[in-house]
Amino acid sequence: MPIAANRLKNEQLVQALDLARRSGPVRDIVIPPCPELLVQLQDATATHDPDPQAIARIASADVAMAAALLRQANSPLYGLQQPVTGVGQALNVLGMKPSVKLLSGFLTRHALQVHSPLLAHFWESSTRRAIACEHIGQQLYGMDPGLSYTFGLFCHVGMPVMMAGVKGYGGTLTEAMARQDRSFTQTENANHRTDHAVVGAIVARTWRLPLPVAVAIRLHHDFTCLSDSGLGDTERRLVAMGLIADHLVHQHEGLPPLREWQRHGPACLAYLQVSEDEVNHWIDELHPAFEAVVLA
């Protein structure tokens, strides 16, 4: 499918999102603005060679965020003989890309706080999903692992937004997780005329995330998109790796198998040309990184 056709499909999805935001059921849901420090971080990393001093200034602007950076650099994962005491040192120890991911995750978590036992450990699981997506992206020719990480982190971000802004959403979550006769998003739509995929895509648009990420978030429960040649390969790859990543995280966290994995896992593996043996290997390979996820 020509690139122009892919762009048209993306534009159609974006127009539908914008319409839902203006006049649809999403119009009354409060979408938190992108944190100013995250906007600054996005601007600072827009070039291929970001200025370390600019990143250090952003990291130092919030005491808790700076502390999180130092704590990560001083973790046993890096085995330092002498602990680092400054943000600049921490950036050197972690490296620029891991530091930016840590700072982005911190700012996102604190802007979209979760206050429900139904979403306990939401950000730990989201961070593990992001790590898994990045790892899968590294195995795929021509895929940007950073884009994969961003998609994994924001994939289910519509849930905490709906929990905070939609009356009765807690009951919907409980119902959606229990029902076997229809999908999670079908239950959300039956109760609220929208779902976390739509809301999450609107958050991605509002926060200026890359367009393929917003499109993939919108479609991440619609696996018919894998056979839709009107969509770009990047968007479809993200949707496929999202389900594989969720499967990896569920395996690690000892949760029951996902119904979606049982139904659509083979199609996602086939689209990415990945074998079940590779996925089983990734479960072991990612264990240390998953275990190291401890968020403040």
Secondary structure, DSSP 4 states (H G I P E B T S, - for coil): --HHHHHHHHHHHHHHHHHHHHHSTTTTS--PPPPHHHHHHHHHTSSSS--HHHHHHHHHTSHHHHHHHHHHHTSTTT--SS---SHHHHHHHH-HHHHHHHHHHHHHHHHS----GGGTTHHHHHHHHHHHHHHHHHHSTT--HHHHHHHHHHTTTHHHHHHHHSTTHHHHHHHHHH-SSS-HHHHHHHHHSS-HHHHHHHHHHHTT--HHHHHHHHHTT-GGGGG-TTS-HHHHHHHHHHHHHHHHHHHHHTPPPPHHHHHHHHHHHHHHT--HHHHHHHHHHTHHHHHT----
